[in-house]
Amino acid sequence: MRTLFLLLCVHALTDFQLQNGAMWKCKMRSGSRRWYHWLTAHALICGGGVYLVTQSLTVAVCEVVCH
């Protein structure tokens, strides 16, 4: 239960606090010609947060790929 709570907190932090306006706008296909760079950066930030909570590289990589 503790891990789930921490993962939810990390998700809130990475999706709202650690994502600036440019990333939010440009990670959408219609927002920028290089949307995949912004989306990859966002996914890596989220994966990093998951790694900090779980200490599992496998789970973190799954988060990046699925995000």
mmCIF file as Biopython writes it, N, C-alpha, C and O atoms, coordinates in Angstrom:
data_model
#
loop_
_atom_site.group_PDB
_atom_site.id
_atom_site.type_symbol
_atom_site.label_atom_id
_atom_site.label_alt_id
_atom_site.label_comp_id
_atom_site.label_asym_id
_atom_site.label_entity_id
_atom_site.label_seq_id
_atom_site.pdbx_PDB_ins_code
_atom_site.Cartn_x
_atom_site.Cartn_y
_atom_site.Cartn_z
_atom_site.occupancy
_atom_site.B_iso_or_equiv
_atom_site.auth_seq_id
_atom_site.auth_asym_id
_atom_site.pdbx_PDB_model_num
ATOM 1   N N  . MET A ? 1  ? 0.809  -1.188 0.000   1.0 0.0 1  A 1 
ATOM 2   C CA . MET A ? 1  ? 0.000  0.000  0.000   1.0 0.0 1  A 1 
ATOM 3   C C  . MET A ? 1  ? 0.862  1.265  0.000   1.0 0.0 1  A 1 
ATOM 4   O O  . MET A ? 1  ? 0.530  2.260  -0.644  1.0 0.0 1  A 1 
ATOM 5   N N  . ARG A ? 2  ? 1.961  1.205  0.727   1.0 0.0 2  A 1 
ATOM 6   C CA . ARG A ? 2  ? 2.870  2.364  0.788   1.0 0.0 2  A 1 
ATOM 7   C C  . ARG A ? 2  ? 3.453  2.664  -0.590  1.0 0.0 2  A 1 
ATOM 8   O O  . ARG A ? 2  ? 3.524  3.820  -1.007  1.0 0.0 2  A 1 
ATOM 9   N N  . THR A ? 3  ? 3.871  1.607  -1.292  1.0 0.0 3  A 1 
ATOM 10  C CA . THR A ? 3  ? 4.464  1.791  -2.619  1.0 0.0 3  A 1 
ATOM 11  C C  . THR A ? 3  ? 3.445  2.381  -3.589  1.0 0.0 3  A 1 
ATOM 12  O O  . THR A ? 3  ? 3.780  3.268  -4.374  1.0 0.0 3  A 1 
ATOM 13  N N  . LEU A ? 4  ? 2.222  1.903  -3.543  1.0 0.0 4  A 1 
ATOM 14  C CA . LEU A ? 4  ? 1.179  2.442  -4.421  1.0 0.0 4  A 1 
ATOM 15  C C  . LEU A ? 4  ? 0.958  3.923  -4.135  1.0 0.0 4  A 1 
ATOM 16  O O  . LEU A ? 4  ? 0.853  4.724  -5.064  1.0 0.0 4  A 1 
ATOM 17  N N  . PHE A ? 5  ? 0.887  4.288  -2.872  1.0 0.0 5  A 1 
ATOM 18  C CA . PHE A ? 5  ? 0.712  5.700  -2.509  1.0 0.0 5  A 1 
ATOM 19  C C  . PHE A ? 5  ? 1.870  6.545  -3.041  1.0 0.0 5  A 1 
ATOM 20  O O  . PHE A ? 5  ? 1.651  7.615  -3.608  1.0 0.0 5  A 1 
ATOM 21  N N  . LEU A ? 6  ? 3.095  6.065  -2.858  1.0 0.0 6  A 1 
ATOM 22  C CA . LEU A ? 6  ? 4.263  6.808  -3.344  1.0 0.0 6  A 1 
ATOM 23  C C  . LEU A ? 6  ? 4.264  6.922  -4.865  1.0 0.0 6  A 1 
ATOM 24  O O  . LEU A ? 6  ? 4.632  7.966  -5.404  1.0 0.0 6  A 1 
ATOM 25  N N  . LEU A ? 7  ? 3.861  5.871  -5.558  1.0 0.0 7  A 1 
ATOM 26  C CA . LEU A ? 7  ? 3.787  5.932  -7.023  1.0 0.0 7  A 1 
ATOM 27  C C  . LEU A ? 7  ? 2.736  6.932  -7.483  1.0 0.0 7  A 1 
ATOM 28  O O  . LEU A ? 7  ? 2.941  7.630  -8.476  1.0 0.0 7  A 1 
ATOM 29  N N  . LEU A ? 8  ? 1.616  7.011  -6.779  1.0 0.0 8  A 1 
ATOM 30  C CA . LEU A ? 8  ? 0.594  8.004  -7.115  1.0 0.0 8  A 1 
ATOM 31  C C  . LEU A ? 8  ? 1.120  9.419  -6.887  1.0 0.0 8  A 1 
ATOM 32  O O  . LEU A ? 8  ? 0.852  10.321 -7.680  1.0 0.0 8  A 1 
ATOM 33  N N  . CYS A ? 9  ? 1.869  9.610  -5.802  1.0 0.0 9  A 1 
ATOM 34  C CA . CYS A ? 9  ? 2.469  10.915 -5.534  1.0 0.0 9  A 1 
ATOM 35  C C  . CYS A ? 9  ? 3.484  11.290 -6.607  1.0 0.0 9  A 1 
ATOM 36  O O  . CYS A ? 9  ? 3.511  12.431 -7.068  1.0 0.0 9  A 1 
ATOM 37  N N  . VAL A ? 10 ? 4.313  10.339 -7.001  1.0 0.0 10 A 1 
ATOM 38  C CA . VAL A ? 10 ? 5.304  10.580 -8.056  1.0 0.0 10 A 1 
ATOM 39  C C  . VAL A ? 10 ? 4.602  10.914 -9.364  1.0 0.0 10 A 1 
ATOM 40  O O  . VAL A ? 10 ? 5.047  11.793 -10.102 1.0 0.0 10 A 1 
ATOM 41  N N  . HIS A ? 11 ? 3.517  10.225 -9.653  1.0 0.0 11 A 1 
ATOM 42  C CA . HIS A ? 11 ? 2.770  10.506 -10.879 1.0 0.0 11 A 1 
ATOM 43  C C  . HIS A ? 11 ? 2.241  11.943 -10.866 1.0 0.0 11 A 1 
ATOM 44  O O  . HIS A ? 11 ? 2.331  12.653 -11.867 1.0 0.0 11 A 1 
ATOM 45  N N  . ALA A ? 12 ? 1.693  12.360 -9.731  1.0 0.0 12 A 1 
ATOM 46  C CA . ALA A ? 12 ? 1.196  13.732 -9.626  1.0 0.0 12 A 1 
ATOM 47  C C  . ALA A ? 12 ? 2.332  14.745 -9.783  1.0 0.0 12 A 1 
ATOM 48  O O  . ALA A ? 12 ? 2.171  15.760 -10.460 1.0 0.0 12 A 1 
ATOM 49  N N  . LEU A ? 13 ? 3.464  14.473 -9.165  1.0 0.0 13 A 1 
ATOM 50  C CA . LEU A ? 13 ? 4.609  15.384 -9.278  1.0 0.0 13 A 1 
ATOM 51  C C  . LEU A ? 13 ? 5.129  15.475 -10.704 1.0 0.0 13 A 1 
ATOM 52  O O  . LEU A ? 13 ? 5.364  16.571 -11.214 1.0 0.0 13 A 1 
ATOM 53  N N  . THR A ? 14 ? 5.310  14.327 -11.347 1.0 0.0 14 A 1 
ATOM 54  C CA . THR A ? 14 ? 5.904  14.338 -12.689 1.0 0.0 14 A 1 
ATOM 55  C C  . THR A ? 14 ? 4.937  14.859 -13.742 1.0 0.0 14 A 1 
ATOM 56  O O  . THR A ? 14 ? 5.372  15.436 -14.738 1.0 0.0 14 A 1 
ATOM 57  N N  . ASP A ? 15 ? 3.629  14.669 -13.546 1.0 0.0 15 A 1 
ATOM 58  C CA . ASP A ? 15 ? 2.672  15.146 -14.541 1.0 0.0 15 A 1 
ATOM 59  C C  . ASP A ? 15 ? 2.284  16.611 -14.346 1.0 0.0 15 A 1 
ATOM 60  O O  . ASP A ? 15 ? 1.834  17.256 -15.293 1.0 0.0 15 A 1 
ATOM 61  N N  . PHE A ? 16 ? 2.448  17.142 -13.149 1.0 0.0 16 A 1 
ATOM 62  C CA . PHE A ? 16 ? 2.007  18.517 -12.916 1.0 0.0 16 A 1 
ATOM 63  C C  . PHE A ? 16 ? 3.148  19.450 -12.512 1.0 0.0 16 A 1 
ATOM 64  O O  . PHE A ? 16 ? 3.322  20.499 -13.132 1.0 0.0 16 A 1 
ATOM 65  N N  . GLN A ? 17 ? 3.915  19.102 -11.508 1.0 0.0 17 A 1 
ATOM 66  C CA . GLN A ? 17 ? 4.953  20.002 -11.006 1.0 0.0 17 A 1 
ATOM 67  C C  . GLN A ? 17 ? 6.219  20.012 -11.874 1.0 0.0 17 A 1 
ATOM 68  O O  . GLN A ? 17 ? 6.815  21.069 -12.083 1.0 0.0 17 A 1 
ATOM 69  N N  . LEU A ? 18 ? 6.626  18.866 -12.370 1.0 0.0 18 A 1 
ATOM 70  C CA . LEU A ? 18 ? 7.883  18.786 -13.118 1.0 0.0 18 A 1 
ATOM 71  C C  . LEU A ? 18 ? 7.699  18.925 -14.626 1.0 0.0 18 A 1 
ATOM 72  O O  . LEU A ? 18 ? 8.643  18.733 -15.392 1.0 0.0 18 A 1 
ATOM 73  N N  . GLN A ? 19 ? 6.496  19.256 -15.044 1.0 0.0 19 A 1 
ATOM 74  C CA . GLN A ? 19 ? 6.219  19.412 -16.470 1.0 0.0 19 A 1 
ATOM 75  C C  . GLN A ? 19 ? 5.881  20.882 -16.727 1.0 0.0 19 A 1 
ATOM 76  O O  . GLN A ? 19 ? 4.854  21.385 -16.273 1.0 0.0 19 A 1 
ATOM 77  N N  . ASN A ? 20 ? 6.758  21.555 -17.459 1.0 0.0 20 A 1 
ATOM 78  C CA . ASN A ? 20 ? 6.495  22.975 -17.726 1.0 0.0 20 A 1 
ATOM 79  C C  . ASN A ? 20 ? 5.508  23.139 -18.882 1.0 0.0 20 A 1 
ATOM 80  O O  . ASN A ? 20 ? 5.111  22.169 -19.527 1.0 0.0 20 A 1 
ATOM 81  N N  . GLY A ? 21 ? 5.131  24.374 -19.120 1.0 0.0 21 A 1 
ATOM 82  C CA . GLY A ? 21 ? 4.149  24.658 -20.160 1.0 0.0 21 A 1 
ATOM 83  C C  . GLY A ? 21 ? 4.592  24.237 -21.548 1.0 0.0 21 A 1 
ATOM 84  O O  . GLY A ? 21 ? 3.789  23.743 -22.340 1.0 0.0 21 A 1 
ATOM 85  N N  . ALA A ? 22 ? 5.878  24.434 -21.847 1.0 0.0 22 A 1 
ATOM 86  C CA . ALA A ? 22 ? 6.384  24.046 -23.168 1.0 0.0 22 A 1 
ATOM 87  C C  . ALA A ? 22 ? 6.284  22.537 -23.362 1.0 0.0 22 A 1 
ATOM 88  O O  . ALA A ? 22 ? 5.880  22.075 -24.429 1.0 0.0 22 A 1 
ATOM 89  N N  . MET A ? 23 ? 6.648  21.767 -22.339 1.0 0.0 23 A 1 
ATOM 90  C CA . MET A ? 23 ? 6.576  20.314 -22.455 1.0 0.0 23 A 1 
ATOM 91  C C  . MET A ? 23 ? 5.125  19.871 -22.601 1.0 0.0 23 A 1 
ATOM 92  O O  . MET A ? 23 ? 4.818  18.999 -23.413 1.0 0.0 23 A 1 
ATOM 93  N N  . TRP A ? 24 ? 4.234  20.469 -21.817 1.0 0.0 24 A 1 
ATOM 94  C CA . TRP A ? 24 ? 2.829  20.110 -21.873 1.0 0.0 24 A 1 
ATOM 95  C C  . TRP A ? 24 ? 2.265  20.338 -23.275 1.0 0.0 24 A 1 
ATOM 96  O O  . TRP A ? 24 ? 1.535  19.498 -23.802 1.0 0.0 24 A 1 
ATOM 97  N N  . LYS A ? 25 ? 2.607  21.475 -23.872 1.0 0.0 25 A 1 
ATOM 98  C CA . LYS A ? 25 ? 2.081  21.813 -25.186 1.0 0.0 25 A 1 
ATOM 99  C C  . LYS A ? 25 ? 2.764  21.020 -26.298 1.0 0.0 25 A 1 
ATOM 100 O O  . LYS A ? 25 ? 2.096  20.512 -27.198 1.0 0.0 25 A 1 
ATOM 101 N N  . CYS A ? 26 ? 4.081  20.914 -26.240 1.0 0.0 26 A 1 
ATOM 102 C CA . CYS A ? 26 ? 4.841  20.356 -27.356 1.0 0.0 26 A 1 
ATOM 103 C C  . CYS A ? 26 ? 4.867  18.834 -27.400 1.0 0.0 26 A 1 
ATOM 104 O O  . CYS A ? 26 ? 5.248  18.269 -28.426 1.0 0.0 26 A 1 
ATOM 105 N N  . LYS A ? 27 ? 4.476  18.141 -26.320 1.0 0.0 27 A 1 
ATOM 106 C CA . LYS A ? 27 ? 4.510  16.678 -26.352 1.0 0.0 27 A 1 
ATOM 107 C C  . LYS A ? 27 ? 3.335  16.091 -27.128 1.0 0.0 27 A 1 
ATOM 108 O O  . LYS A ? 27 ? 3.303  14.891 -27.402 1.0 0.0 27 A 1 
ATOM 109 N N  . MET A ? 28 ? 2.365  16.947 -27.483 1.0 0.0 28 A 1 
ATOM 110 C CA . MET A ? 28 ? 1.243  16.486 -28.305 1.0 0.0 28 A 1 
ATOM 111 C C  . MET A ? 28 ? 1.640  16.583 -29.774 1.0 0.0 28 A 1 
ATOM 112 O O  . MET A ? 28 ? 2.384  17.485 -30.157 1.0 0.0 28 A 1 
ATOM 113 N N  . ARG A ? 29 ? 1.160  15.683 -30.576 1.0 0.0 29 A 1 
ATOM 114 C CA . ARG A ? 29 ? 1.523  15.666 -31.999 1.0 0.0 29 A 1 
ATOM 115 C C  . ARG A ? 29 ? 1.206  16.980 -32.691 1.0 0.0 29 A 1 
ATOM 116 O O  . ARG A ? 29 ? 1.926  17.397 -33.598 1.0 0.0 29 A 1 
ATOM 117 N N  . SER A ? 30 ? 0.144  17.626 -32.273 1.0 0.0 30 A 1 
ATOM 118 C CA . SER A ? 30 ? -0.230 18.889 -32.915 1.0 0.0 30 A 1 
ATOM 119 C C  . SER A ? 30 ? 0.541  20.082 -32.336 1.0 0.0 30 A 1 
ATOM 120 O O  . SER A ? 30 ? 0.458  21.187 -32.873 1.0 0.0 30 A 1 
ATOM 121 N N  . GLY A ? 31 ? 1.284  19.872 -31.257 1.0 0.0 31 A 1 
ATOM 122 C CA . GLY A ? 31 ? 1.956  20.978 -30.587 1.0 0.0 31 A 1 
ATOM 123 C C  . GLY A ? 31 ? 3.310  21.340 -31.160 1.0 0.0 31 A 1 
ATOM 124 O O  . GLY A ? 31 ? 3.761  22.475 -31.006 1.0 0.0 31 A 1 
ATOM 125 N N  . SER A ? 32 ? 3.969  20.394 -31.819 1.0 0.0 32 A 1 
ATOM 126 C CA . SER A ? 32 ? 5.326  20.640 -32.285 1.0 0.0 32 A 1 
ATOM 127 C C  . SER A ? 32 ? 5.717  19.611 -33.341 1.0 0.0 32 A 1 
ATOM 128 O O  . SER A ? 32 ? 5.198  18.495 -33.355 1.0 0.0 32 A 1 
ATOM 129 N N  . ARG A ? 33 ? 6.627  19.992 -34.216 1.0 0.0 33 A 1 
ATOM 130 C CA . ARG A ? 33 ? 7.142  19.025 -35.189 1.0 0.0 33 A 1 
ATOM 131 C C  . ARG A ? 33 ? 8.003  17.970 -34.504 1.0 0.0 33 A 1 
ATOM 132 O O  . ARG A ? 33 ? 8.117  16.849 -35.000 1.0 0.0 33 A 1 
ATOM 133 N N  . ARG A ? 34 ? 8.606  18.312 -33.381 1.0 0.0 34 A 1 
ATOM 134 C CA . ARG A ? 34 ? 9.455  17.373 -32.647 1.0 0.0 34 A 1 
ATOM 135 C C  . ARG A ? 34 ? 8.766  16.899 -31.368 1.0 0.0 34 A 1 
ATOM 136 O O  . ARG A ? 34 ? 9.393  16.809 -30.312 1.0 0.0 34 A 1 
ATOM 137 N N  . TRP A ? 35 ? 7.487  16.602 -31.472 1.0 0.0 35 A 1 
ATOM 138 C CA . TRP A ? 35 ? 6.698  16.182 -30.321 1.0 0.0 35 A 1 
ATOM 139 C C  . TRP A ? 35 ? 7.285  14.961 -29.645 1.0 0.0 35 A 1 
ATOM 140 O O  . TRP A ? 35 ? 7.187  14.829 -28.425 1.0 0.0 35 A 1 
ATOM 141 N N  . TYR A ? 36 ? 7.901  14.055 -30.415 1.0 0.0 36 A 1 
ATOM 142 C CA . TYR A ? 36 ? 8.443  12.815 -29.845 1.0 0.0 36 A 1 
ATOM 143 C C  . TYR A ? 36 ? 9.617  13.090 -28.913 1.0 0.0 36 A 1 
ATOM 144 O O  . TYR A ? 36 ? 9.839  12.315 -27.982 1.0 0.0 36 A 1 
ATOM 145 N N  . HIS A ? 37 ? 10.377 14.162 -29.127 1.0 0.0 37 A 1 
ATOM 146 C CA . HIS A ? 37 ? 11.451 14.529 -28.190 1.0 0.0 37 A 1 
ATOM 147 C C  . HIS A ? 37 ? 10.863 14.934 -26.842 1.0 0.0 37 A 1 
ATOM 148 O O  . HIS A ? 37 ? 11.342 14.510 -25.790 1.0 0.0 37 A 1 
ATOM 149 N N  . TRP A ? 38 ? 9.830  15.753 -26.886 1.0 0.0 38 A 1 
ATOM 150 C CA . TRP A ? 38 ? 9.190  16.220 -25.657 1.0 0.0 38 A 1 
ATOM 151 C C  . TRP A ? 38 ? 8.512  15.065 -24.933 1.0 0.0 38 A 1 
ATOM 152 O O  . TRP A ? 38 ? 8.605  14.959 -23.710 1.0 0.0 38 A 1 
ATOM 153 N N  . LEU A ? 39 ? 7.834  14.202 -25.674 1.0 0.0 39 A 1 
ATOM 154 C CA . LEU A ? 39 ? 7.149  13.065 -25.057 1.0 0.0 39 A 1 
ATOM 155 C C  . LEU A ? 39 ? 8.151  12.095 -24.446 1.0 0.0 39 A 1 
ATOM 156 O O  . LEU A ? 39 ? 7.904  11.547 -23.371 1.0 0.0 39 A 1 
ATOM 157 N N  . THR A ? 40 ? 9.279  11.877 -25.118 1.0 0.0 40 A 1 
ATOM 158 C CA . THR A ? 40 ? 10.322 11.007 -24.577 1.0 0.0 40 A 1 
ATOM 159 C C  . THR A ? 40 ? 10.909 11.598 -23.306 1.0 0.0 40 A 1 
ATOM 160 O O  . THR A ? 40 ? 11.143 10.872 -22.340 1.0 0.0 40 A 1 
ATOM 161 N N  . ALA A ? 41 ? 11.149 12.894 -23.291 1.0 0.0 41 A 1 
ATOM 162 C CA . ALA A ? 41 ? 11.670 13.552 -22.092 1.0 0.0 41 A 1 
ATOM 163 C C  . ALA A ? 41 ? 10.690 13.402 -20.936 1.0 0.0 41 A 1 
ATOM 164 O O  . ALA A ? 41 ? 11.103 13.117 -19.812 1.0 0.0 41 A 1 
ATOM 165 N N  . HIS A ? 42 ? 9.417  13.588 -21.191 1.0 0.0 42 A 1 
ATOM 166 C CA . HIS A ? 42 ? 8.399  13.441 -20.152 1.0 0.0 42 A 1 
ATOM 167 C C  . HIS A ? 42 ? 8.363  12.002 -19.627 1.0 0.0 42 A 1 
ATOM 168 O O  . HIS A ? 42 ? 8.293  11.782 -18.418 1.0 0.0 42 A 1 
ATOM 169 N N  . ALA A ? 43 ? 8.412  11.036 -20.528 1.0 0.0 43 A 1 
ATOM 170 C CA . ALA A ? 43 ? 8.388  9.626  -20.120 1.0 0.0 43 A 1 
ATOM 171 C C  . ALA A ? 43 ? 9.619  9.273  -19.282 1.0 0.0 43 A 1 
ATOM 172 O O  . ALA A ? 43 ? 9.515  8.502  -18.329 1.0 0.0 43 A 1 
ATOM 173 N N  . LEU A ? 44 ? 10.775 9.827  -19.628 1.0 0.0 44 A 1 
ATOM 174 C CA . LEU A ? 44 ? 11.985 9.566  -18.850 1.0 0.0 44 A 1 
ATOM 175 C C  . LEU A ? 44 ? 11.904 10.179 -17.451 1.0 0.0 44 A 1 
ATOM 176 O O  . LEU A ? 44 ? 12.375 9.582  -16.482 1.0 0.0 44 A 1 
ATOM 177 N N  . ILE A ? 45 ? 11.314 11.357 -17.347 1.0 0.0 45 A 1 
ATOM 178 C CA . ILE A ? 45 ? 11.117 11.966 -16.025 1.0 0.0 45 A 1 
ATOM 179 C C  . ILE A ? 45 ? 10.204 11.082 -15.180 1.0 0.0 45 A 1 
ATOM 180 O O  . ILE A ? 45 ? 10.483 10.842 -14.005 1.0 0.0 45 A 1 
ATOM 181 N N  . CYS A ? 46 ? 9.129  10.603 -15.767 1.0 0.0 46 A 1 
ATOM 182 C CA . CYS A ? 46 ? 8.210  9.719  -15.037 1.0 0.0 46 A 1 
ATOM 183 C C  . CYS A ? 46 ? 8.899  8.416  -14.648 1.0 0.0 46 A 1 
ATOM 184 O O  . CYS A ? 46 ? 8.736  7.935  -13.527 1.0 0.0 46 A 1 
ATOM 185 N N  . GLY A ? 47 ? 9.665  7.848  -15.569 1.0 0.0 47 A 1 
ATOM 186 C CA . GLY A ? 47 ? 10.402 6.621  -15.266 1.0 0.0 47 A 1 
ATOM 187 C C  . GLY A ? 47 ? 11.419 6.806  -14.163 1.0 0.0 47 A 1 
ATOM 188 O O  . GLY A ? 47 ? 11.629 5.906  -13.350 1.0 0.0 47 A 1 
ATOM 189 N N  . GLY A ? 48 ? 12.051 7.963  -14.129 1.0 0.0 48 A 1 
ATOM 190 C CA . GLY A ? 48 ? 12.998 8.258  -13.059 1.0 0.0 48 A 1 
ATOM 191 C C  . GLY A ? 48 ? 12.325 8.296  -11.704 1.0 0.0 48 A 1 
ATOM 192 O O  . GLY A ? 48 ? 12.874 7.804  -10.718 1.0 0.0 48 A 1 
ATOM 193 N N  . GLY A ? 49 ? 11.146 8.873  -11.651 1.0 0.0 49 A 1 
ATOM 194 C CA . GLY A ? 49 ? 10.386 8.897  -10.402 1.0 0.0 49 A 1 
ATOM 195 C C  . GLY A ? 49 ? 9.982  7.507  -9.951  1.0 0.0 49 A 1 
ATOM 196 O O  . GLY A ? 49 ? 10.043 7.189  -8.764  1.0 0.0 49 A 1 
ATOM 197 N N  . VAL A ? 50 ? 9.571  6.684  -10.896 1.0 0.0 50 A 1 
ATOM 198 C CA . VAL A ? 50 ? 9.207  5.299  -10.574 1.0 0.0 50 A 1 
ATOM 199 C C  . VAL A ? 50 ? 10.426 4.543  -10.052 1.0 0.0 50 A 1 
ATOM 200 O O  . VAL A ? 50 ? 10.315 3.755  -9.113  1.0 0.0 50 A 1 
ATOM 201 N N  . TYR A ? 51 ? 11.577 4.780  -10.655 1.0 0.0 51 A 1 
ATOM 202 C CA . TYR A ? 51 ? 12.791 4.113  -10.184 1.0 0.0 51 A 1 
ATOM 203 C C  . TYR A ? 51 ? 13.132 4.536  -8.749  1.0 0.0 51 A 1 
ATOM 204 O O  . TYR A ? 51 ? 13.525 3.704  -7.931  1.0 0.0 51 A 1 
ATOM 205 N N  . LEU A ? 52 ? 12.982 5.816  -8.452  1.0 0.0 52 A 1 
ATOM 206 C CA . LEU A ? 52 ? 13.277 6.289  -7.098  1.0 0.0 52 A 1 
ATOM 207 C C  . LEU A ? 52 ? 12.392 5.608  -6.057  1.0 0.0 52 A 1 
ATOM 208 O O  . LEU A ? 52 ? 12.839 5.344  -4.941  1.0 0.0 52 A 1 
ATOM 209 N N  . VAL A ? 53 ? 11.157 5.327  -6.411  1.0 0.0 53 A 1 
ATOM 210 C CA . VAL A ? 53 ? 10.235 4.693  -5.463  1.0 0.0 53 A 1 
ATOM 211 C C  . VAL A ? 53 ? 10.468 3.186  -5.380  1.0 0.0 53 A 1 
ATOM 212 O O  . VAL A ? 53 ? 10.510 2.626  -4.285  1.0 0.0 53 A 1 
ATOM 213 N N  . THR A ? 54 ? 10.619 2.528  -6.527  1.0 0.0 54 A 1 
ATOM 214 C CA . THR A ? 54 ? 10.663 1.060  -6.547  1.0 0.0 54 A 1 
ATOM 215 C C  . THR A ? 54 ? 12.074 0.493  -6.477  1.0 0.0 54 A 1 
ATOM 216 O O  . THR A ? 54 ? 12.258 -0.666 -6.104  1.0 0.0 54 A 1 
ATOM 217 N N  . GLN A ? 55 ? 13.069 1.295  -6.829  1.0 0.0 55 A 1 
ATOM 218 C CA . GLN A ? 55 ? 14.457 0.825  -6.919  1.0 0.0 55 A 1 
ATOM 219 C C  . GLN A ? 55 ? 14.583 -0.347 -7.898  1.0 0.0 55 A 1 
ATOM 220 O O  . GLN A ? 55 ? 15.460 -1.197 -7.748  1.0 0.0 55 A 1 
ATOM 221 N N  . SER A ? 56 ? 13.704 -0.384 -8.896  1.0 0.0 56 A 1 
ATOM 222 C CA . SER A ? 56 ? 13.711 -1.446 -9.898  1.0 0.0 56 A 1 
ATOM 223 C C  . SER A ? 56 ? 13.844 -0.829 -11.286 1.0 0.0 56 A 1 
ATOM 224 O O  . SER A ? 56 ? 12.973 -0.089 -11.742 1.0 0.0 56 A 1 
ATOM 225 N N  . LEU A ? 57 ? 14.950 -1.151 -11.942 1.0 0.0 57 A 1 
ATOM 226 C CA . LEU A ? 57 ? 15.161 -0.638 -13.295 1.0 0.0 57 A 1 
ATOM 227 C C  . LEU A ? 57 ? 14.138 -1.233 -14.261 1.0 0.0 57 A 1 
ATOM 228 O O  . LEU A ? 57 ? 13.702 -0.560 -15.195 1.0 0.0 57 A 1 
ATOM 229 N N  . THR A ? 58 ? 13.760 -2.470 -14.043 1.0 0.0 58 A 1 
ATOM 230 C CA . THR A ? 58 ? 12.783 -3.125 -14.909 1.0 0.0 58 A 1 
ATOM 231 C C  . THR A ? 58 ? 11.437 -2.396 -14.865 1.0 0.0 58 A 1 
ATOM 232 O O  . THR A ? 58 ? 10.838 -2.123 -15.905 1.0 0.0 58 A 1 
ATOM 233 N N  . VAL A ? 59 ? 10.975 -2.090 -13.671 1.0 0.0 59 A 1 
ATOM 234 C CA . VAL A ? 59 ? 9.696  -1.388 -13.523 1.0 0.0 59 A 1 
ATOM 235 C C  . VAL A ? 59 ? 9.797  0.016  -14.112 1.0 0.0 59 A 1 
ATOM 236 O O  . VAL A ? 59 ? 8.854  0.489  -14.747 1.0 0.0 59 A 1 
ATOM 237 N N  . ALA A ? 60 ? 10.918 0.679  -13.909 1.0 0.0 60 A 1 
ATOM 238 C CA . ALA A ? 60 ? 11.108 2.025  -14.449 1.0 0.0 60 A 1 
ATOM 239 C C  . ALA A ? 60 ? 11.114 2.020  -15.974 1.0 0.0 60 A 1 
ATOM 240 O O  . ALA A ? 60 ? 10.503 2.890  -16.594 1.0 0.0 60 A 1 
ATOM 241 N N  . VAL A ? 61 ? 11.787 1.063  -16.579 1.0 0.0 61 A 1 
ATOM 242 C CA . VAL A ? 61 ? 11.817 0.969  -18.045 1.0 0.0 61 A 1 
ATOM 243 C C  . VAL A ? 61 ? 10.413 0.658  -18.579 1.0 0.0 61 A 1 
ATOM 244 O O  . VAL A ? 61 ? 10.003 1.201  -19.606 1.0 0.0 61 A 1 
ATOM 245 N N  . CYS A ? 62 ? 9.689  -0.202 -17.891 1.0 0.0 62 A 1 
ATOM 246 C CA . CYS A ? 62 ? 8.294  -0.483 -18.301 1.0 0.0 62 A 1 
ATOM 247 C C  . CYS A ? 62 ? 7.455  0.789  -18.246 1.0 0.0 62 A 1 
ATOM 248 O O  . CYS A ? 62 ? 6.624  1.019  -19.125 1.0 0.0 62 A 1 
ATOM 249 N N  . GLU A ? 63 ? 7.660  1.612  -17.233 1.0 0.0 63 A 1 
ATOM 250 C CA . GLU A ? 63 ? 6.941  2.887  -17.121 1.0 0.0 63 A 1 
ATOM 251 C C  . GLU A ? 63 ? 7.263  3.791  -18.312 1.0 0.0 63 A 1 
ATOM 252 O O  . GLU A ? 63 ? 6.362  4.390  -18.899 1.0 0.0 63 A 1 
ATOM 253 N N  . VAL A ? 64 ? 8.531  3.888  -18.663 1.0 0.0 64 A 1 
ATOM 254 C CA . VAL A ? 64 ? 8.940  4.746  -19.789 1.0 0.0 64 A 1 
ATOM 255 C C  . VAL A ? 64 ? 8.315  4.243  -21.076 1.0 0.0 64 A 1 
ATOM 256 O O  . VAL A ? 64 ? 7.763  5.032  -21.843 1.0 0.0 64 A 1 
ATOM 257 N N  . VAL A ? 65 ? 8.389  2.961  -21.323 1.0 0.0 65 A 1 
ATOM 258 C CA . VAL A ? 65 ? 7.860  2.394  -22.579 1.0 0.0 65 A 1 
ATOM 259 C C  . VAL A ? 65 ? 6.340  2.541  -22.648 1.0 0.0 65 A 1 
ATOM 260 O O  . VAL A ? 65 ? 5.800  2.879  -23.701 1.0 0.0 65 A 1 
ATOM 261 N N  . CYS A ? 66 ? 5.653  2.294  -21.546 1.0 0.0 66 A 1 
ATOM 262 C CA . CYS A ? 66 ? 4.185  2.357  -21.550 1.0 0.0 66 A 1 
ATOM 263 C C  . CYS A ? 66 ? 3.656  3.780  -21.494 1.0 0.0 66 A 1 
ATOM 264 O O  . CYS A ? 66 ? 2.526  4.033  -21.913 1.0 0.0 66 A 1 
ATOM 265 N N  . HIS A ? 67 ? 4.436  4.696  -20.995 1.0 0.0 67 A 1 
ATOM 266 C CA . HIS A ? 67 ? 3.952  6.065  -20.839 1.0 0.0 67 A 1 
ATOM 267 C C  . HIS A ? 67 ? 3.779  6.706  -22.192 1.0 0.0 67 A 1 
ATOM 268 O O  . HIS A ? 67 ? 3.377  7.866  -22.279 1.0 0.0 67 A 1 
#
